């Protein structure tokens, strides 16, 4: 009962839409008090804030957020779709493919899925509708394309998983590249196969194509610099994120889009998001102490490891659990609630925590576009004006495509682990 009551309290608070951080703290406090009493509770509450926020790697979050703010300030992100469509527009389903590729490029400078979805909704949906694409199809493509930002570094989601799990953040960020490109390829092929061929296709000259590179080049250079420093071991993720923020700031200055008011807003947004994530981390650690004291994770790992259940069945159950949670919870909530419990089970089975983190993020990509809490779909509907029902109907095929990627990565984990294993 001492274990059941705090977990039930957490679920009730989340159902009542109490903020995640507050729900975690209250449930954790109740659990620790029931298990160990008031002296232990006071000791944990007096040390948890400092110990949870003392991680050096935590500095990557504000730096990457600030980098995205400066890139957004430059206004270049709104022109990126048009630059990509010059190259891919002549293909069957070219504008949809351009949207997916743009989502991947946008993810290279922003770890925010909702920001990517909002930007793409403003730029690519009008172009696709003008080209004759059905509104529901256009909305579905944009909603799923925005989720690629969760995998392509810099990914705040992967950094958060690394902080929760104690996994090497450098390896995690590099591990997201191949699955991110894989998702981009599979979504593009899905669009290509399901789009009818059109006779009248706009042709662009090589001069126009080469000129469009001026827009995409800053994105590619910034991604190459930040990720390259991490991959080669020249710099830590914190140092690389600082270099990225500085480079993005210099770019905003060079393009003369950096204003004093814009600078203040960028710093304010960065501080607000970082403070929110910091509060969640502190409260998650309080709840984590309760999970550790209760022995839930240890007992579950022992039970699964000592059973005769086939590994494939265990992995299938884990995938279904995350798909179910994605229907009702956001990514941060899912990570906080499940990583302390699931990670020991995964490690007890001899599976790699880096691979597990990538699979979780992929499953969260599906959750972020499924009802009733498909945040990206709500954003796309709000920005584009397409009815919410049509937006949710349009994500069916993209969801099936990403599920194929999940299955492939679960069956062949070496696809995920290949690139991080080559790091210096």
ABEGO torsion letter per residue (X at the ends): XAAAAAAAAAAAAAAAGBBAAAAAAAAAAAAAAAAAEAAAAAAAAAAAAAAAAABAAAAAAAAAAAAAAAAAAAGAAAAAAAAAAAAAAABBGAAAAAAAAAAAAAAAABABAAAAAAAAAAAAAAAAAAAGBBAAAAAAAAAAAAAAAAABOBBAAAAAAAAAAGBBAAAAAAAAAAAAAAAAAAAAAAAAAABBBBABBBBBBAAAAAAAAAAAAAAAAAAAAAAAAAAAGABBAAAAAAAAAAAAAAAAAAAGABBAAAAAAAAAAAAAAAAAAAAAAAAAAAAAAAAAAAGAAAAAAAAAAABABBAAAAAAAAAAAAAAAAAABBAAAAAAAAAAAAAAAAAAAGBBAAAAAAAAAAAAAAAAABOAABAAAAAAAAAAGBBAAAAAAAAAAAAAAAAAAAAAAAABAAAAAAAAAABX
